[in-house]
Amino acid sequence: MAREYGKWPESSWVSTDLNWKGAKITAGVDIGTTSAQAVILCDGELFGYANIHAGVNFEQTARDVIDAAMKGSGMTLSDIDVICGTGFGKKNITFASQTFDEVHCHAKGARYIYGPEVRTVIDMGGQTVKAIRLFEWDRVRDFMLGDKCSTGAGRNIEVLCDLLHIDVTEIGPKSLEVEKDPEPVSTTCYAFATTETLGLFGRPEFRSEKLSESEIYASYLFAVAWRIIGIVGRLCPLDVGEIEIDGSLAFTGGLAKNPGVTTRIERELGVTAAKSNIDPMLAGAIGAALLGM
């Protein structure tokens, strides 16, 4: 099988300290367009999780990811009291007892991962970007979805990495190896941005300016970040050209692991996002499990 440069590494973990027998067990399964996550909570505590690449058969992907989250624990599906689904492929989770929308799941999951101070969440997935604003008392106040021209942020980065043979874990850090960000490529459409970026690697005589490899990555990821900032701006407008962020800011989704995007969003908004050791890609699954409790 050809190497997939644009995919984040798969991962799984099961606690060796918690005893799941006799506990109230809830699970959340998040089926996205490019990846799938499953989380198992025992009495509200994180017991196990899995993060895998999504296959073409979402129903099989759902079974694979929940099995990976239970692997080695002795737990089976019949031991789980409640299983909740979310994500693009949530209707394919045939063993789920109920499903929830991604906005509420990522809001709930972000607070679990980053703490109760979180008031603004930016979920950046393979296909969609969502900006979510929360009340202090743990409820969604408002949210904004990216329009059709901002669809596919994460997926287009995957495609670019595959075409250029650069690992997705490397493109963000490399893009930060610049003294100053060059002008971004197209901020109108991610597909246009990808095409324009590839053109920057073409023959020197066809370039408008000579850019280093790191500068090209910076130009591309700056465009991605700028598009996401526009979505946040429609959610939290202040004055022309200004955006006000309520409370603590949290990133979720695959792009939350790309510092080339998150650092530029933080810089332009003038804030520092909350940090956690928990994988931000698990937020949707964690939120689904919490909503099912």
TORLUM-865320 format. One line per field, with one value per residue: residue number from 1; residue in three letters; x, z, y of N, C-alpha, C in turn. Coordinates in nm, 3 decimals. Last residue first. Layout:
N
i: NUM,... .
aa: ALA,... .
n.px: X,... .
n.pz: Z,... .
n.py: Y,... .
ca.px: X,... .
ca.pz: Z,... .
ca.py: Y,... .
c.px: X,... .
c.pz: Z,... .
c.py: Y,... .
This chain:
293
i: 293,292,291,290,289,288,287,286,285,284,283,282,281,280,279,278,277,276,275,274,273,272,271,270,269,268,267,266,265,264,263,262,261,260,259,258,257,256,255,254,253,252,251,250,249,248,247,246,245,244,243,242,241,240,239,238,237,236,235,234,233,232,231,230,229,228,227,226,225,224,223,222,221,220,219,218,217,216,215,214,213,212,211,210,209,208,207,206,205,204,203,202,201,200,199,198,197,196,195,194,193,192,191,190,189,188,187,186,185,184,183,182,181,180,179,178,177,176,175,174,173,172,171,170,169,168,167,166,165,164,163,162,161,160,159,158,157,156,155,154,153,152,151,150,149,148,147,146,145,144,143,142,141,140,139,138,137,136,135,134,133,132,131,130,129,128,127,126,125,124,123,122,121,120,119,118,117,116,115,114,113,112,111,110,109,108,107,106,105,104,103,102,101,100,99,98,97,96,95,94,93,92,91,90,89,88,87,86,85,84,83,82,81,80,79,78,77,76,75,74,73,72,71,70,69,68,67,66,65,64,63,62,61,60,59,58,57,56,55,54,53,52,51,50,49,48,47,46,45,44,43,42,41,40,39,38,37,36,35,34,33,32,31,30,29,28,27,26,25,24,23,22,21,20,19,18,17,16,15,14,13,12,11,10,9,8,7,6,5,4,3,2,1 .
aa: MET,GLY,LEU,LEU,ALA,ALA,GLY,ILE,ALA,GLY,ALA,LEU,MET,PRO,ASP,ILE,ASN,SER,LYS,ALA,ALA,THR,VAL,GLY,LEU,GLU,ARG,GLU,ILE,ARG,THR,THR,VAL,GLY,PRO,ASN,LYS,ALA,LEU,GLY,GLY,THR,PHE,ALA,LEU,SER,GLY,ASP,ILE,GLU,ILE,GLU,GLY,VAL,ASP,LEU,PRO,CYS,LEU,ARG,GLY,VAL,ILE,GLY,ILE,ILE,ARG,TRP,ALA,VAL,ALA,PHE,LEU,TYR,SER,ALA,TYR,ILE,GLU,SER,GLU,SER,LEU,LYS,GLU,SER,ARG,PHE,GLU,PRO,ARG,GLY,PHE,LEU,GLY,LEU,THR,GLU,THR,THR,ALA,PHE,ALA,TYR,CYS,THR,THR,SER,VAL,PRO,GLU,PRO,ASP,LYS,GLU,VAL,GLU,LEU,SER,LYS,PRO,GLY,ILE,GLU,THR,VAL,ASP,ILE,HIS,LEU,LEU,ASP,CYS,LEU,VAL,GLU,ILE,ASN,ARG,GLY,ALA,GLY,THR,SER,CYS,LYS,ASP,GLY,LEU,MET,PHE,ASP,ARG,VAL,ARG,ASP,TRP,GLU,PHE,LEU,ARG,ILE,ALA,LYS,VAL,THR,GLN,GLY,GLY,MET,ASP,ILE,VAL,THR,ARG,VAL,GLU,PRO,GLY,TYR,ILE,TYR,ARG,ALA,GLY,LYS,ALA,HIS,CYS,HIS,VAL,GLU,ASP,PHE,THR,GLN,SER,ALA,PHE,THR,ILE,ASN,LYS,LYS,GLY,PHE,GLY,THR,GLY,CYS,ILE,VAL,ASP,ILE,ASP,SER,LEU,THR,MET,GLY,SER,GLY,LYS,MET,ALA,ALA,ASP,ILE,VAL,ASP,ARG,ALA,THR,GLN,GLU,PHE,ASN,VAL,GLY,ALA,HIS,ILE,ASN,ALA,TYR,GLY,PHE,LEU,GLU,GLY,ASP,CYS,LEU,ILE,VAL,ALA,GLN,ALA,SER,THR,THR,GLY,ILE,ASP,VAL,GLY,ALA,THR,ILE,LYS,ALA,GLY,LYS,TRP,ASN,LEU,ASP,THR,SER,VAL,TRP,SER,SER,GLU,PRO,TRP,LYS,GLY,TYR,GLU,ARG,ALA,MET .
n.px: -2.469,-2.456,-2.286,-2.045,-2.019,-2.001,-1.760,-1.579,-1.610,-1.512,-1.242,-1.030,-0.855,-0.694,-0.574,-0.467,-0.313,-0.382,-0.442,-0.614,-0.447,-0.403,-0.467,-0.482,-0.564,-0.320,-0.209,-0.394,-0.363,-0.097,-0.107,-0.278,-0.127,0.108,0.039,-0.210,-0.407,-0.636,-0.705,-0.874,-1.049,-1.038,-0.918,-1.045,-1.009,-1.186,-1.392,-1.463,-1.288,-1.365,-1.204,-1.200,-1.284,-1.520,-1.577,-1.686,-1.823,-1.810,-1.888,-1.740,-1.486,-1.471,-1.447,-1.201,-1.031,-1.031,-0.884,-0.640,-0.554,-0.514,-0.314,-0.112,-0.059,0.065,0.282,0.422,0.501,0.669,0.864,0.984,1.101,1.116,1.028,1.037,0.735,0.593,0.738,0.842,1.110,1.126,0.869,0.681,0.591,0.373,0.179,0.090,-0.053,-0.263,-0.397,-0.469,-0.637,-0.848,-0.942,-1.021,-1.089,-0.989,-0.731,-0.444,-0.160,-0.044,0.284,0.499,0.587,0.929,1.114,1.014,0.923,0.664,0.648,0.744,0.520,0.335,0.455,0.482,0.258,0.220,0.518,0.527,0.471,0.307,0.071,0.020,-0.015,-0.245,-0.433,-0.437,-0.535,-0.790,-0.899,-0.917,-1.100,-1.355,-1.510,-1.529,-1.730,-1.960,-1.875,-1.861,-2.099,-2.126,-2.335,-2.414,-2.422,-2.445,-2.356,-2.220,-2.248,-2.148,-2.215,-1.996,-1.968,-1.781,-1.724,-1.618,-1.549,-1.535,-1.363,-1.191,-1.218,-1.201,-1.373,-1.316,-1.497,-1.509,-1.490,-1.345,-1.335,-1.350,-1.117,-1.031,-1.195,-1.450,-1.486,-1.482,-1.716,-1.913,-1.852,-1.876,-2.153,-2.280,-2.189,-2.270,-2.564,-2.600,-2.791,-2.828,-2.720,-2.527,-2.491,-2.455,-2.353,-2.439,-2.502,-2.252,-2.064,-2.001,-2.086,-2.185,-2.351,-2.327,-2.426,-2.449,-2.322,-2.131,-2.129,-2.164,-1.911,-1.676,-1.358,-1.099,-0.903,-0.804,-0.987,-1.164,-1.089,-1.117,-1.395,-1.450,-1.332,-1.473,-1.731,-1.691,-1.602,-1.837,-1.984,-1.834,-1.623,-1.389,-1.244,-1.055,-0.799,-0.861,-0.827,-0.972,-0.967,-1.081,-1.162,-1.216,-1.507,-1.780,-1.798,-1.590,-1.604,-1.440,-1.447,-1.329,-1.311,-1.185,-1.131,-1.254,-1.512,-1.590,-1.765,-1.732,-1.885,-1.871,-2.014,-2.028,-2.094,-2.071,-1.908,-1.883,-1.568,-1.350,-1.116,-0.825,-0.561,-0.514,-0.700,-0.592,-0.561,-0.436,-0.396,-0.250,-0.115,-0.291,-0.214,-0.060,0.089,0.058,0.228,0.054,0.085 .
n.pz: 2.885,2.632,2.642,2.665,2.409,2.256,2.354,2.265,1.988,1.959,2.062,1.953,1.844,2.050,2.291,2.593,2.710,2.618,2.623,2.470,2.273,2.311,2.082,1.847,1.605,1.481,1.654,1.637,1.365,1.366,1.524,1.373,1.135,1.220,1.399,1.391,1.546,1.457,1.237,1.354,1.649,1.825,2.038,2.241,2.444,2.721,2.665,2.335,2.127,1.876,1.608,1.359,1.118,1.271,1.599,1.634,1.602,1.619,1.380,1.183,1.277,1.229,0.953,0.928,1.030,0.814,0.632,0.761,0.760,0.483,0.440,0.596,0.452,0.220,0.319,0.443,0.224,0.113,0.310,0.299,0.041,-0.061,-0.360,-0.582,-0.747,-0.951,-1.158,-1.393,-1.358,-1.191,-1.226,-0.917,-0.669,-0.707,-0.786,-0.543,-0.468,-0.648,-0.567,-0.305,-0.351,-0.487,-0.273,-0.090,-0.191,-0.118,-0.070,-0.246,-0.029,0.165,0.158,0.409,0.747,0.834,0.872,0.915,1.006,0.994,0.817,0.966,1.137,0.922,0.801,0.969,0.980,0.718,0.525,0.180,-0.095,-0.241,-0.243,0.031,0.105,-0.044,0.078,0.339,0.283,0.201,0.443,0.599,0.434,0.315,0.244,0.183,0.003,0.155,0.486,0.822,1.074,1.404,1.697,2.041,2.286,2.436,2.784,3.034,3.153,2.993,2.651,2.362,2.012,1.750,1.416,1.213,0.898,0.725,0.645,0.858,1.100,1.359,1.575,1.817,2.080,2.366,2.631,2.889,3.155,3.208,2.991,2.778,2.765,2.830,2.644,2.412,2.434,2.404,2.143,2.000,2.037,1.923,1.652,1.559,1.712,1.803,1.843,2.015,2.017,1.763,1.573,1.332,1.214,1.003,1.088,1.111,0.936,1.043,1.399,1.643,1.879,2.181,2.386,2.719,2.844,2.734,2.706,2.441,2.333,2.596,2.764,2.778,2.695,2.442,2.295,2.283,2.064,1.860,1.849,1.752,1.496,1.367,1.358,1.188,0.955,0.877,0.811,0.611,0.385,0.331,0.653,0.842,1.069,1.425,1.757,2.067,2.427,2.769,2.993,3.157,3.365,3.390,3.447,3.186,2.837,2.534,2.199,1.867,1.544,1.212,0.914,0.699,0.774,1.092,1.345,1.673,1.950,2.297,2.572,2.918,3.199,3.533,3.667,3.684,3.544,3.496,3.684,3.580,3.502,3.242,2.968,2.636,2.316,1.987,1.660,1.342,1.233,0.977,0.633,0.413,0.318,0.294,0.075,-0.084,0.000 .
n.py: 1.024,1.120,1.330,1.190,1.076,1.309,1.417,1.221,1.254,1.519,1.501,1.371,1.548,1.633,1.412,1.557,1.747,2.088,2.445,2.721,2.976,3.313,3.587,3.739,3.654,3.606,3.409,3.199,3.137,3.055,2.828,2.659,2.605,2.497,2.299,2.084,1.988,2.095,1.951,1.752,1.882,2.200,2.459,2.720,3.008,3.147,3.439,3.533,3.743,3.968,4.121,4.379,4.481,4.681,4.540,4.244,3.913,3.614,3.492,3.602,3.536,3.265,3.281,3.408,3.217,3.041,3.190,3.204,2.937,2.903,3.094,2.987,2.760,2.881,3.022,2.814,2.664,2.858,2.882,2.632,2.649,2.998,3.171,3.426,3.520,3.413,3.164,3.079,3.044,2.815,2.571,2.515,2.561,2.717,2.539,2.445,2.676,2.678,2.442,2.515,2.734,2.618,2.463,2.657,2.988,3.240,3.284,3.188,3.241,3.523,3.664,3.509,3.571,3.580,3.383,3.042,2.793,2.723,2.519,2.306,2.254,2.168,1.945,1.722,1.568,1.502,1.471,1.514,1.475,1.631,1.484,1.454,1.723,1.786,1.615,1.722,1.973,1.901,1.807,2.040,2.192,2.151,2.462,2.721,2.744,2.701,2.832,2.704,2.795,2.902,2.939,3.005,2.871,2.563,2.549,2.595,2.847,3.043,2.946,2.944,2.924,2.786,2.730,2.468,2.339,2.020,1.809,1.741,2.014,2.207,2.404,2.622,2.766,2.961,2.906,2.728,2.677,2.407,2.222,2.065,1.832,1.922,2.124,1.969,1.815,2.011,2.095,1.859,1.810,2.029,1.990,1.738,1.589,1.240,0.936,0.619,0.369,0.213,0.021,0.152,0.414,0.557,0.805,0.935,1.044,1.296,1.284,1.035,0.816,0.630,0.375,0.263,0.040,-0.227,-0.497,-0.551,-0.506,-0.595,-0.602,-0.675,-0.504,-0.546,-0.287,-0.080,0.065,-0.122,-0.137,0.115,0.093,-0.113,-0.013,0.207,0.080,-0.047,0.183,0.304,0.209,0.336,0.428,0.657,0.573,0.614,0.615,0.527,0.481,0.440,0.586,0.881,0.890,0.844,0.574,0.544,0.590,0.559,0.667,0.672,0.822,0.838,1.038,1.158,1.219,1.060,0.940,0.880,0.750,0.698,0.520,0.448,0.260,0.260,-0.038,-0.309,-0.302,-0.143,0.000,0.176,0.114,0.093,0.215,0.208,0.357,0.435,0.584,0.670,0.985,1.163,1.163,1.239,1.028,0.709,0.488,0.222,-0.120 .
ca.px: -2.467,-2.533,-2.428,-2.094,-2.027,-2.112,-1.884,-1.595,-1.646,-1.647,-1.344,-1.125,-0.941,-0.812,-0.581,-0.565,-0.243,-0.415,-0.360,-0.595,-0.548,-0.334,-0.498,-0.421,-0.670,-0.410,-0.140,-0.368,-0.493,-0.135,-0.022,-0.321,-0.260,0.114,0.080,-0.121,-0.275,-0.590,-0.622,-0.740,-1.038,-1.065,-0.921,-1.002,-1.026,-1.073,-1.330,-1.515,-1.301,-1.356,-1.278,-1.168,-1.147,-1.464,-1.577,-1.676,-1.785,-1.775,-1.948,-1.886,-1.526,-1.478,-1.564,-1.320,-1.051,-1.094,-1.021,-0.714,-0.584,-0.609,-0.442,-0.164,-0.126,-0.054,0.183,0.368,0.410,0.553,0.780,0.912,1.001,1.174,1.002,1.109,0.846,0.586,0.698,0.697,1.070,1.148,0.993,0.712,0.703,0.491,0.242,0.167,0.064,-0.168,-0.344,-0.383,-0.515,-0.765,-0.897,-0.906,-1.128,-1.127,-0.814,-0.587,-0.217,-0.108,0.142,0.472,0.496,0.805,1.127,1.029,1.066,0.698,0.593,0.828,0.647,0.311,0.427,0.598,0.314,0.131,0.430,0.569,0.546,0.443,0.131,0.039,0.094,-0.120,-0.401,-0.399,-0.400,-0.699,-0.879,-0.829,-0.971,-1.242,-1.522,-1.431,-1.595,-1.916,-1.958,-1.796,-2.037,-2.117,-2.230,-2.424,-2.486,-2.410,-2.456,-2.203,-2.308,-2.066,-2.247,-2.067,-1.958,-1.887,-1.689,-1.728,-1.497,-1.601,-1.451,-1.152,-1.212,-1.144,-1.360,-1.302,-1.438,-1.507,-1.613,-1.360,-1.318,-1.476,-1.161,-0.956,-1.052,-1.394,-1.485,-1.379,-1.585,-1.906,-1.857,-1.744,-2.053,-2.293,-2.168,-2.129,-2.497,-2.603,-2.690,-2.873,-2.857,-2.548,-2.501,-2.579,-2.317,-2.385,-2.614,-2.319,-2.116,-2.056,-2.000,-2.183,-2.276,-2.381,-2.333,-2.501,-2.461,-2.146,-2.098,-2.278,-2.018,-1.743,-1.491,-1.197,-0.967,-0.721,-0.891,-1.184,-1.096,-0.983,-1.318,-1.495,-1.280,-1.328,-1.703,-1.745,-1.512,-1.724,-2.037,-1.844,-1.740,-1.503,-1.249,-1.188,-0.835,-0.818,-0.833,-0.904,-1.000,-1.013,-1.113,-1.166,-1.362,-1.735,-1.840,-1.640,-1.599,-1.516,-1.406,-1.418,-1.267,-1.292,-1.087,-1.118,-1.488,-1.568,-1.723,-1.735,-1.819,-1.900,-1.918,-2.083,-2.007,-2.162,-1.917,-1.967,-1.678,-1.476,-1.189,-0.968,-0.589,-0.483,-0.650,-0.687,-0.515,-0.536,-0.357,-0.355,-0.096,-0.233,-0.293,-0.153,0.158,-0.033,0.229,0.131,0.000 .
ca.pz: 3.027,2.652,2.620,2.777,2.527,2.234,2.371,2.407,2.049,1.917,2.122,2.031,1.750,2.017,2.146,2.525,2.662,2.688,2.590,2.580,2.293,2.322,2.198,1.966,1.701,1.421,1.627,1.765,1.415,1.288,1.565,1.503,1.130,1.113,1.451,1.294,1.569,1.587,1.215,1.306,1.512,1.817,1.905,2.228,2.310,2.669,2.748,2.470,2.169,2.020,1.653,1.492,1.127,1.143,1.503,1.724,1.546,1.727,1.506,1.168,1.272,1.368,1.010,0.875,1.107,0.940,0.599,0.734,0.887,0.556,0.370,0.631,0.582,0.210,0.236,0.523,0.323,0.037,0.278,0.420,0.071,-0.012,-0.222,-0.543,-0.658,-0.934,-1.026,-1.389,-1.446,-1.135,-1.277,-1.059,-0.679,-0.651,-0.888,-0.629,-0.392,-0.650,-0.703,-0.329,-0.273,-0.556,-0.396,-0.058,-0.199,-0.164,0.048,-0.252,-0.159,0.150,0.129,0.281,0.654,0.818,0.950,0.830,0.994,1.096,0.775,0.860,1.191,1.012,0.720,0.943,1.108,0.775,0.627,0.308,-0.017,-0.220,-0.370,-0.052,0.164,-0.070,-0.064,0.316,0.337,0.103,0.332,0.637,0.481,0.280,0.270,0.287,-0.047,0.062,0.366,0.703,0.988,1.264,1.618,1.899,2.273,2.313,2.678,2.956,3.218,3.106,2.773,2.472,2.131,1.848,1.528,1.293,1.010,0.772,0.549,0.721,1.055,1.224,1.533,1.671,2.026,2.219,2.587,2.743,3.113,3.205,3.115,2.810,2.737,2.902,2.786,2.433,2.439,2.529,2.253,2.009,2.080,2.067,1.724,1.586,1.611,1.833,1.776,1.978,2.066,1.851,1.711,1.352,1.339,0.973,1.055,1.232,0.911,0.907,1.282,1.589,1.758,2.107,2.279,2.618,2.874,2.731,2.840,2.531,2.308,2.468,2.745,2.811,2.824,2.555,2.276,2.390,2.192,1.894,1.889,1.887,1.591,1.385,1.436,1.323,1.026,0.921,0.909,0.741,0.448,0.245,0.527,0.798,0.939,1.307,1.648,1.944,2.304,2.648,3.009,3.032,3.350,3.348,3.548,3.298,2.970,2.635,2.336,1.966,1.682,1.304,1.031,0.680,0.634,1.003,1.212,1.581,1.824,2.187,2.461,2.801,3.082,3.428,3.639,3.783,3.589,3.429,3.676,3.608,3.641,3.321,3.103,2.734,2.456,2.077,1.799,1.422,1.280,1.111,0.742,0.470,0.389,0.299,0.199,-0.092,0.000 .
ca.py: 0.982,0.997,1.360,1.270,0.989,1.216,1.488,1.245,1.126,1.482,1.588,1.291,1.477,1.715,1.436,1.471,1.627,1.965,2.329,2.629,2.872,3.184,3.504,3.796,3.686,3.704,3.536,3.264,3.181,3.174,2.940,2.711,2.667,2.594,2.430,2.145,1.930,2.144,2.070,1.720,1.830,2.057,2.398,2.580,2.953,3.071,3.338,3.518,3.604,3.951,4.004,4.331,4.436,4.640,4.650,4.358,4.043,3.707,3.448,3.611,3.676,3.312,3.213,3.472,3.339,3.000,3.151,3.327,3.004,2.818,3.106,3.120,2.744,2.795,3.091,2.924,2.604,2.809,2.998,2.671,2.546,2.874,3.137,3.306,3.551,3.557,3.210,3.095,3.154,2.949,2.628,2.497,2.467,2.782,2.621,2.354,2.633,2.788,2.455,2.400,2.752,2.716,2.396,2.572,2.848,3.226,3.263,3.218,3.206,3.393,3.680,3.575,3.503,3.653,3.506,3.161,2.820,2.822,2.648,2.362,2.306,2.281,2.064,1.807,1.609,1.603,1.418,1.568,1.376,1.682,1.525,1.335,1.644,1.857,1.600,1.582,1.963,1.960,1.715,1.930,2.244,2.065,2.319,2.686,2.772,2.597,2.821,2.755,2.696,2.943,2.873,3.037,3.002,2.633,2.533,2.472,2.729,3.000,3.017,2.879,3.009,2.766,2.817,2.523,2.418,2.142,1.875,1.713,1.876,2.209,2.265,2.615,2.644,2.963,2.973,2.739,2.817,2.481,2.285,2.186,1.825,1.808,2.159,2.070,1.751,1.934,2.191,1.922,1.713,2.008,2.116,1.762,1.672,1.383,1.018,0.753,0.383,0.328,-0.026,0.074,0.348,0.425,0.717,0.884,0.911,1.286,1.296,1.170,0.845,0.744,0.409,0.356,0.076,-0.081,-0.444,-0.578,-0.409,-0.616,-0.544,-0.776,-0.476,-0.586,-0.396,-0.179,0.136,-0.077,-0.256,0.081,0.192,-0.124,-0.134,0.227,0.170,-0.128,0.088,0.369,0.149,0.370,0.356,0.614,0.629,0.540,0.712,0.487,0.554,0.396,0.449,0.826,0.896,0.976,0.671,0.465,0.652,0.487,0.694,0.612,0.814,0.797,0.963,1.108,1.184,1.173,0.897,0.995,0.714,0.789,0.529,0.515,0.271,0.305,0.106,-0.243,-0.389,-0.110,-0.126,0.176,0.149,-0.028,0.232,0.155,0.348,0.377,0.564,0.610,0.847,1.162,1.108,1.336,1.135,0.821,0.566,0.346,0.000 .
c.px: -2.600,-2.540,-2.516,-2.243,-2.086,-2.131,-2.005,-1.728,-1.666,-1.695,-1.487,-1.243,-1.047,-0.904,-0.708,-0.573,-0.337,-0.333,-0.404,-0.518,-0.513,-0.437,-0.407,-0.452,-0.615,-0.522,-0.236,-0.305,-0.475,-0.272,-0.062,-0.238,-0.292,-0.017,0.092,-0.081,-0.170,-0.451,-0.574,-0.650,-0.893,-1.054,-0.955,-1.015,-0.972,-1.108,-1.209,-1.438,-1.350,-1.380,-1.258,-1.259,-1.107,-1.318,-1.517,-1.688,-1.777,-1.735,-1.928,-1.957,-1.676,-1.528,-1.583,-1.448,-1.175,-1.123,-1.098,-0.860,-0.670,-0.651,-0.550,-0.300,-0.177,-0.129,0.053,0.258,0.345,0.452,0.656,0.820,0.918,1.062,1.073,1.091,0.910,0.695,0.690,0.646,0.919,1.097,1.006,0.844,0.747,0.614,0.367,0.241,0.152,-0.039,-0.237,-0.318,-0.417,-0.631,-0.808,-0.854,-1.005,-1.175,-0.961,-0.660,-0.367,-0.150,0.078,0.322,0.487,0.718,0.997,1.041,1.091,0.846,0.627,0.779,0.737,0.439,0.403,0.564,0.429,0.181,0.347,0.469,0.608,0.531,0.277,0.108,0.124,-0.001,-0.267,-0.355,-0.349,-0.555,-0.782,-0.798,-0.874,-1.106,-1.393,-1.442,-1.487,-1.774,-1.896,-1.886,-1.969,-2.043,-2.237,-2.316,-2.512,-2.491,-2.409,-2.317,-2.318,-2.118,-2.155,-2.105,-2.047,-1.863,-1.807,-1.671,-1.617,-1.524,-1.505,-1.233,-1.170,-1.122,-1.317,-1.275,-1.431,-1.434,-1.623,-1.495,-1.343,-1.462,-1.284,-1.000,-0.976,-1.242,-1.426,-1.371,-1.473,-1.767,-1.840,-1.741,-1.916,-2.189,-2.172,-2.106,-2.356,-2.529,-2.709,-2.758,-2.915,-2.695,-2.520,-2.597,-2.439,-2.339,-2.568,-2.435,-2.194,-2.123,-2.074,-2.095,-2.284,-2.290,-2.397,-2.392,-2.524,-2.293,-2.119,-2.255,-2.134,-1.853,-1.544,-1.340,-1.060,-0.783,-0.805,-1.073,-1.113,-0.980,-1.177,-1.423,-1.327,-1.278,-1.554,-1.716,-1.558,-1.623,-1.925,-1.896,-1.749,-1.633,-1.370,-1.178,-0.970,-0.857,-0.776,-0.927,-0.926,-1.053,-1.035,-1.103,-1.319,-1.585,-1.783,-1.669,-1.657,-1.494,-1.497,-1.360,-1.374,-1.233,-1.207,-1.067,-1.350,-1.540,-1.712,-1.678,-1.841,-1.821,-1.965,-1.974,-2.082,-2.075,-2.026,-1.982,-1.754,-1.595,-1.327,-1.027,-0.737,-0.514,-0.623,-0.625,-0.627,-0.474,-0.471,-0.304,-0.215,-0.220,-0.219,-0.234,0.062,0.030,0.134,0.121,0.089 .
c.pz: 3.096,2.797,2.640,2.764,2.647,2.355,2.354,2.434,2.200,1.983,2.086,2.082,1.822,1.915,2.112,2.378,2.589,2.631,2.673,2.532,2.411,2.356,2.198,2.093,1.828,1.517,1.576,1.744,1.547,1.329,1.492,1.547,1.263,1.094,1.345,1.343,1.475,1.619,1.346,1.286,1.471,1.671,1.917,2.084,2.306,2.533,2.683,2.544,2.312,2.054,1.803,1.530,1.264,1.161,1.373,1.639,1.653,1.673,1.616,1.295,1.257,1.372,1.155,0.930,1.058,1.027,0.724,0.703,0.865,0.685,0.439,0.564,0.635,0.343,0.229,0.447,0.408,0.131,0.199,0.394,0.193,0.015,-0.185,-0.394,-0.614,-0.840,-1.024,-1.252,-1.447,-1.224,-1.232,-1.097,-0.824,-0.653,-0.839,-0.737,-0.475,-0.577,-0.711,-0.466,-0.296,-0.485,-0.477,-0.181,-0.172,-0.152,0.012,-0.122,-0.150,0.006,0.113,0.264,0.523,0.717,0.947,0.920,0.899,1.093,0.872,0.817,1.085,1.070,0.808,0.877,1.091,0.911,0.689,0.413,0.108,-0.141,-0.353,-0.183,0.080,-0.016,-0.096,0.172,0.319,0.152,0.228,0.522,0.513,0.325,0.232,0.326,0.056,0.009,0.270,0.581,0.870,1.187,1.474,1.826,2.126,2.302,2.555,2.856,3.122,3.166,2.885,2.581,2.239,1.968,1.623,1.402,1.081,0.884,0.597,0.619,0.910,1.177,1.386,1.636,1.874,2.170,2.435,2.709,2.965,3.163,3.098,2.938,2.795,2.887,2.870,2.580,2.467,2.544,2.387,2.119,2.095,2.119,1.875,1.669,1.657,1.725,1.812,1.913,2.035,1.891,1.811,1.496,1.385,1.098,1.024,1.202,1.026,0.883,1.151,1.465,1.718,1.988,2.195,2.516,2.766,2.747,2.848,2.672,2.406,2.451,2.607,2.794,2.869,2.691,2.401,2.394,2.309,2.030,1.932,1.938,1.733,1.494,1.465,1.412,1.170,0.999,0.965,0.849,0.591,0.303,0.446,0.664,0.895,1.180,1.524,1.840,2.187,2.529,2.887,3.056,3.221,3.330,3.519,3.413,3.073,2.770,2.430,2.104,1.767,1.443,1.119,0.798,0.612,0.861,1.121,1.446,1.726,2.065,2.358,2.696,2.968,3.306,3.537,3.763,3.703,3.478,3.618,3.592,3.676,3.468,3.170,2.871,2.540,2.215,1.877,1.565,1.361,1.158,0.875,0.588,0.464,0.384,0.187,0.038,0.000 .
c.py: 1.012,0.953,1.238,1.300,1.064,1.126,1.398,1.315,1.142,1.354,1.547,1.371,1.393,1.649,1.515,1.511,1.531,1.851,2.209,2.505,2.783,3.078,3.380,3.719,3.748,3.745,3.642,3.402,3.256,3.226,3.068,2.832,2.734,2.668,2.538,2.284,1.988,2.091,2.133,1.840,1.811,2.014,2.250,2.536,2.810,3.011,3.273,3.409,3.600,3.804,3.991,4.214,4.383,4.603,4.599,4.484,4.150,3.843,3.552,3.568,3.693,3.456,3.257,3.412,3.413,3.122,3.112,3.298,3.127,2.887,3.024,3.140,2.877,2.789,3.013,2.998,2.713,2.746,2.957,2.789,2.585,2.774,3.007,3.282,3.420,3.606,3.362,3.141,3.177,3.062,2.773,2.563,2.444,2.692,2.690,2.432,2.539,2.750,2.564,2.408,2.638,2.733,2.490,2.499,2.762,3.082,3.248,3.187,3.232,3.368,3.543,3.595,3.580,3.580,3.585,3.283,2.937,2.858,2.760,2.500,2.367,2.338,2.187,1.939,1.709,1.651,1.531,1.521,1.439,1.585,1.566,1.371,1.520,1.776,1.664,1.562,1.820,1.961,1.771,1.837,2.131,2.113,2.247,2.539,2.740,2.619,2.720,2.740,2.764,2.835,2.920,2.958,3.035,2.761,2.612,2.447,2.608,2.870,2.968,2.977,2.950,2.857,2.816,2.611,2.479,2.210,2.008,1.790,1.862,2.065,2.264,2.470,2.656,2.839,2.979,2.800,2.837,2.627,2.372,2.257,1.944,1.805,2.046,2.110,1.848,1.871,2.120,2.027,1.777,1.908,2.094,1.889,1.707,1.460,1.165,0.829,0.520,0.337,0.088,0.028,0.269,0.350,0.575,0.790,0.850,1.151,1.277,1.170,0.991,0.775,0.518,0.384,0.164,-0.045,-0.293,-0.526,-0.427,-0.512,-0.578,-0.729,-0.587,-0.567,-0.420,-0.284,0.040,-0.007,-0.217,-0.042,0.162,-0.029,-0.147,0.107,0.191,-0.044,0.000,0.275,0.204,0.315,0.397,0.542,0.572,0.614,0.642,0.594,0.492,0.481,0.400,0.689,0.827,0.991,0.809,0.560,0.555,0.555,0.616,0.637,0.744,0.783,0.930,1.026,1.125,1.126,1.019,0.949,0.828,0.749,0.630,0.529,0.339,0.336,0.135,-0.094,-0.323,-0.191,-0.097,0.036,0.140,-0.005,0.097,0.165,0.292,0.364,0.499,0.588,0.797,1.017,1.119,1.287,1.227,0.931,0.684,0.423,0.125 .
